[in-house]
Amino acid sequence: MTVFFSSKLTFLFLPEIWDALRAAADSDLALAQTIVDSAGIIVSSSDMTLCYDERGILYMTFPISCSTYHHFV
């Protein structure tokens, strides 16, 4: 089970990016990589807690309790 929290501000953050991050967090590694690549998300930390969209906006999530995501960076 993935714990996913988002504190999104609708005027700045794109809901599509949050949706893609949530879908990636709930997927296996290969599909997750495809999702973030397709959405133009830059994953800056191996646990997906720091991600950026193509505009350079930072999306912060809480750590995911799954060891498979350490291969993201």
Phi, psi and omega in degrees: 000132181262132175264120184229123178237141174221136174241077188271139173257116190294337181282343184243314185271145178272127180297333179296326179290316177300318180297318179293319178296319179294316179297320179294321180294331181266006185248168173286169189301315182296314179292321179299317179297319178297319180297311182292325177295316181294327181275355180073032182267135176257115180269115185263348179229149186293342179258013178063025179275340177235112180226150179235148172269182183294341179273354181089011179281131182277132175243119180252132177237167176277155182304146178262133182272064179211128185282347184288343185275004179286353179267006185291322188281000000 
